[in-house]
């Protein structure tokens, strides 16, 4: 216990120290939100990866989908690496960096407002982002606290509160730069941690071949007379597995906290290096998490909830609780690293969105240029400082709000994430991505996609989730790519000259 406590104290001290170190660079809006748009490939790639994978994946998704699909759940991790990282960086990275810098966009809602010349779109997008990032944050809290409770015996409620306070502290102090540096440190811990944990867990089952052989003897849930489906390449339910791959891989392309990483990277060469680093990171972390979760059935039945359903969130902790204390300490650091980096990204995204897109909206021309008012430098500096102060206050508010949900979570971790990602990516992904490549996307089609993504998720929730939030989210994401081009055919186009001027940034050497 002493070793575990000392490791965690050192870990927290480093995080807060980085926040203090980065404080001077976080006094302007660009510095606080984007790190001055001067963040290199290693920090950006690790920031992307650690924001992607948290306790939601390690505890919630790995446990639930490893139980349902066995070793075939590893495809989710592979999809996260190929689609969610490699293709995302190739297709979105450089174009996002160029266009957002050209139109002076700092957030995703700001992109919608400027690219489609509608302040109402900007306001609506910021509200959608703020509302639907909350359940995801609550899911992260729940996952991290479940393992912390297992490793230290501290009640769940105290764990959640401690995580909230410490995350708020270093984000408020250092903004995006502190978050990116800490993400790199946390990413290194995650890389070493997941490899060691997998080896240790498999060792308790007699090694890899022995564990796979045991898994192959287990009967299928759908057909108890059939053995071996949990050890096959596509598992017992490939179609539902595909829905999870789509949501968790393609969904990241439309999440404000993920796309925002491309706003701040330095140049095109950094994008190329970041693509490779991010993909390898995702393959090891996500592939490792789901591969580990695939062996969950070898550790007995998980406990049941009061409603009689299996507690999927307890599967991974039950796999780890038999490990030596030093390895449990490593697991706690692994999940702390994964989760606090994600929390930091979420709260920074939410506070910056609310501040810049609702409270202090810059007036812009139709070409996206900020219209300067007749104020002197001293007044402008005071306004800039006030924006940063408001963002810091809103970080506290957002953390407190998500903390209330986390203290009484309504459903499983995976479902919380499904609701959040389904609504956000369903509403944002198609108009964002198509808006980077096509000059024909209209304002009306963006409104239609917002209604589609949020509406489908909300109706499914109100009806008691007749379709799982995972599959509902996957349908919302794919459907957006039909709705946006279709509605664009019948709605008014944006002024051609304005769109041409925006897209001129892609022609510059």
Residue pairs with C-beta under 8 A, 6 or more apart in sequence:
1 152
1 325
3 325
3 326
3 329
4 151
4 152
4 325
4 328
4 329
4 332
5 152
7 329
7 332
7 333
8 329
8 332
8 333
8 336
11 333
11 336
11 337
12 166
14 182
14 185
15 166
15 170
15 182
15 185
15 340
16 166
16 169
16 170
16 173
18 170
18 174
18 178
18 181
18 182
18 185
19 169
19 170
19 171
19 172
19 173
19 174
19 178
19 182
20 173
20 174
21 174
21 178
21 181
22 173
22 174
22 175
22 177
22 178
22 181
23 173
23 174
23 178
25 31
25 35
25 36
25 174
25 175
25 177
26 32
26 173
26 174
26 175
26 176
26 177
26 178
26 388
27 385
27 388
28 36
28 384
28 388
29 106
29 356
29 384
29 387
29 388
29 391
30 36
30 37
30 106
31 175
31 176
31 177
32 175
32 176
32 352
32 388
32 391
33 106
33 107
33 175
33 176
33 348
33 352
33 356
33 391
34 106
34 176
34 260
34 263
34 264
35 175
35 176
35 177
35 180
35 264
36 177
36 264
37 101
37 263
37 264
37 265
37 266
38 264
38 266
39 47
39 176
39 177
39 180
39 264
39 265
39 266
40 265
40 266
40 270
41 265
41 266
41 269
41 270
41 271
41 272
41 273
41 274
41 277
42 184
42 273
42 274
42 277
43 180
43 181
43 183
43 184
44 180
44 261
44 262
44 264
44 265
44 270
44 274
45 273
45 274
45 275
45 277
45 278
45 281
46 180
46 183
46 184
46 186
46 187
46 188
46 277
46 278
46 281
47 179
47 180
47 183
47 184
47 261
47 341
47 345
48 85
48 89
48 258
48 261
48 274
48 278
49 85
49 183
49 187
49 278
49 281
49 282
49 285
50 183
50 186
50 187
50 190
50 337
50 338
50 341
50 342
50 345
51 183
51 257
51 258
51 261
51 341
51 342
51 345
51 346
52 80
52 84
52 85
52 252
52 258
52 282
52 286
52 342
53 80
53 190
53 282
53 285
53 286
53 289
53 338
53 342
54 140
54 143
54 144
54 338
54 339
54 341
54 342
54 343
55 140
55 142
55 143
55 144
55 146
55 147
55 335
55 338
55 339
55 342
55 413
56 136
56 139
56 140
56 143
56 339
56 342
56 413
56 414
56 416
56 417
57 248
57 285
57 286
57 289
57 338
58 143
58 147
58 289
58 316
58 334
58 335
58 338
59 143
59 144
59 146
59 147
59 313
59 316
59 317
59 335
59 413
60 139
60 142
60 143
60 312
60 313
60 412
60 413
60 414
60 416
60 417
61 76
61 244
61 248
61 289
61 290
61 293
61 413
61 414
61 417
62 73
62 289
62 290
62 292
62 293
62 316
63 293
63 296
63 302
63 312
63 313
63 314
63 315
63 316
64 293
64 312
64 313
64 315
64 412
64 413
64 414
65 73
65 76
65 241
65 244
65 290
65 293
65 414
66 73
66 290
66 292
66 293
66 294
66 295
66 296
66 315
67 293
67 296
67 297
67 302
67 310
67 312
67 315
68 236
68 237
68 240
69 230
69 235
69 236
69 237
69 241
69 294
70 215
70 229
70 230
70 231
70 232
70 235
70 236
70 294
70 297
71 212
71 215
71 230
71 231
71 232
71 233
71 235
71 291
71 294
71 295
72 230
72 232
72 233
72 234
72 235
72 236
72 238
72 241
72 294
73 235
73 241
73 290
73 291
73 293
73 294
74 287
74 290
74 291
74 294
75 234
75 241
75 245
75 290
76 241
76 244
76 245
76 248
76 249
76 286
76 290
77 282
77 283
77 285
77 286
77 287
77 288
77 289
77 290
77 291
78 283
78 286
78 287
79 245
79 246
79 248
79 249
80 248
80 249
80 252
80 282
80 286
80 287
81 279
81 280
81 282
81 283
81 286
81 287
82 249
82 279
83 245
83 249
83 250
84 248
84 249
84 250
84 251
84 252
84 253
84 282
84 286
85 275
85 278
85 279
85 281
85 282
86 275
86 278
86 279
88 252
88 253
88 258
89 262
89 271
89 274
89 275
89 278
89 279
90 275
91 253
91 433
92 253
92 259
92 262
92 433
92 436
93 262
93 265
93 271
93 274
93 275
94 262
94 268
94 271
95 436
95 437
95 506
96 259
96 262
96 263
96 436
97 262
97 263
97 265
97 268
97 271
98 505
98 506
99 105
99 111
99 115
99 436
99 502
99 503
99 505
99 506
100 106
100 111
100 262
100 263
101 263
101 505
102 368
102 502
102 504
102 505
103 111
103 114
103 115
103 364
103 367
103 368
103 369
103 502
104 114
104 362
104 364
104 368
104 369
104 370
105 111
105 114
105 115
105 263
105 368
106 263
106 352
106 356
107 126
107 256
107 260
107 349
107 352
107 353
107 356
107 357
108 125
108 129
108 256
108 259
108 260
108 353
108 428
108 432
109 121
109 122
109 123
109 124
109 125
109 126
109 129
109 256
109 353
109 357
110 122
110 356
110 357
111 432
111 435
112 118
112 121
112 122
112 125
112 428
112 431
112 432
112 435
112 446
113 119
113 121
113 122
113 123
113 125
113 357
113 361
113 364
114 122
114 364
114 368
115 368
115 435
115 502
116 431
116 435
116 441
116 442
116 443
116 446
116 494
117 366
117 443
117 494
117 495
117 498
118 443
118 446
119 361
121 443
121 446
121 447
121 450
122 357
122 361
123 357
123 358
123 361
124 450
125 357
125 427
125 428
125 450
126 353
126 354
126 357
126 358
127 358
128 423
128 424
128 427
128 428
128 450
128 454
129 256
129 349
129 350
129 353
129 424
129 428
130 350
130 353
130 354
130 398
132 419
132 420
132 423
132 424
132 454
132 457
133 256
133 257
133 346
133 349
133 350
133 398
133 420
133 424
134 398
134 401
134 402
134 405
134 420
135 405
135 416
135 417
135 419
135 420
136 346
136 416
136 417
136 420
136 421
137 343
137 346
137 347
137 398
137 399
137 402
137 405
137 406
138 402
138 405
138 406
138 409
138 416
139 409
139 413
139 414
139 416
139 417
139 420
140 339
140 342
140 343
140 346
141 160
141 163
141 164
141 339
141 343
141 402
141 403
141 406
142 160
142 313
142 406
142 409
142 413
142 416
143 313
143 335
143 339
143 413
144 159
144 163
144 335
144 336
144 339
144 340
145 156
145 159
145 160
145 163
145 406
146 156
146 313
146 314
146 317
147 316
147 317
147 320
147 331
147 332
147 335
148 154
148 159
148 163
148 332
148 335
148 336
149 155
149 156
149 159
150 317
150 320
150 321
150 328
151 328
151 329
151 331
151 332
152 159
152 332
157 407
160 403
160 406
160 407
161 403
163 336
163 339
163 340
163 343
164 343
164 399
164 400
164 403
166 340
167 340
167 343
167 344
167 347
167 399
168 347
168 395
168 396
168 399
170 178
170 179
170 182
170 344
171 178
171 179
171 344
171 347
171 348
171 395
172 392
172 395
172 396
174 181
175 348
175 388
176 264
176 348
179 341
179 344
179 345
179 348
180 264
182 340
182 341
182 344
183 341
183 344
183 345
185 337
186 336
186 337
186 338
186 340
186 341
187 281
187 337
187 341
189 333
189 334
189 337
190 285
190 334
190 337
190 338
191 281
191 284
191 285
193 330
193 331
193 333
193 334
193 337
194 284
194 285
194 288
194 289
194 292
194 334
195 284
195 288
196 327
196 330
197 292
197 320
197 323
197 327
197 330
197 331
197 334
198 288
198 291
198 292
200 323
200 324
200 327
201 292
201 295
201 319
201 320
201 323
202 208
202 211
202 295
204 322
204 323
205 211
205 214
205 295
205 298
211 295
211 298
212 231
214 298
215 230
215 231
215 294
215 295
215 297
215 298
216 227
216 228
216 230
216 231
217 227
217 228
218 227
218 228
218 230
218 297
219 225
219 226
219 227
220 226
220 227
220 229
220 230
220 236
221 236
222 236
222 237
229 235
229 236
230 236
230 294
230 297
234 241
235 241
240 468
240 470
240 471
243 468
243 470
243 471
243 474
244 470
244 474
246 474
246 477
246 478
247 418
247 421
247 422
247 425
247 470
247 471
247 473
247 474
247 477
248 421
250 425
250 429
250 474
250 477
250 478
251 421
251 422
251 424
251 425
251 429
251 473
251 477
252 258
252 425
253 259
253 425
253 429
253 432
253 433
254 424
254 425
254 426
254 427
254 428
254 429
254 430
254 432
254 433
254 477
255 421
255 424
255 425
255 428
256 349
256 353
256 424
256 428
257 345
257 346
257 348
257 349
259 432
260 345
260 349
262 271
265 271
265 274
285 338
292 316
292 319
293 315
293 316
295 319
296 302
296 315
296 316
296 319
299 315
299 318
299 319
300 318
301 310
302 310
302 311
302 312
302 314
302 315
302 318
303 310
303 311
303 314
304 310
304 311
305 311
312 412
312 413
312 414
313 412
313 413
320 327
320 328
320 331
321 328
323 331
343 399
346 398
347 395
347 398
347 399
348 395
350 394
350 395
350 398
351 391
351 392
351 394
351 395
351 397
351 398
352 391
354 394
354 398
355 387
355 390
355 391
355 394
356 362
356 387
359 390
360 383
360 386
360 387
360 390
362 370
362 371
363 370
363 371
363 373
364 370
364 371
365 371
366 495
366 498
367 498
367 501
367 502
368 502
375 383
409 416
410 416
414 470
415 465
415 468
415 469
415 470
418 468
418 469
418 470
418 472
418 473
419 457
419 461
419 469
419 473
421 473
422 453
422 456
422 457
422 469
422 470
422 472
422 473
422 474
422 476
422 477
423 453
423 454
423 457
423 458
423 473
423 476
424 453
425 453
425 473
425 476
425 477
426 449
426 452
426 453
426 454
426 456
426 457
426 473
426 476
426 477
426 479
426 480
427 449
427 450
427 452
427 453
427 454
427 476
427 480
428 449
428 453
429 477
429 480
430 449
430 477
430 480
430 481
430 483
430 484
431 441
431 445
431 446
431 449
431 450
431 480
431 484
434 441
434 481
434 484
434 485
435 441
435 446
439 496
439 499
439 500
439 503
440 488
440 493
441 484
441 485
441 488
442 487
442 488
442 491
442 492
442 493
442 494
443 491
443 492
443 494
444 487
444 488
444 490
444 491
444 492
445 483
445 484
445 485
445 486
445 487
445 488
445 491
446 484
448 483
448 484
448 487
449 480
449 483
449 484
449 487
452 476
452 479
452 480
452 483
453 476
453 477
453 480
456 472
456 475
456 476
456 479
457 469
457 472
457 473
457 476
460 466
460 467
460 469
460 472
461 469
465 472
467 475
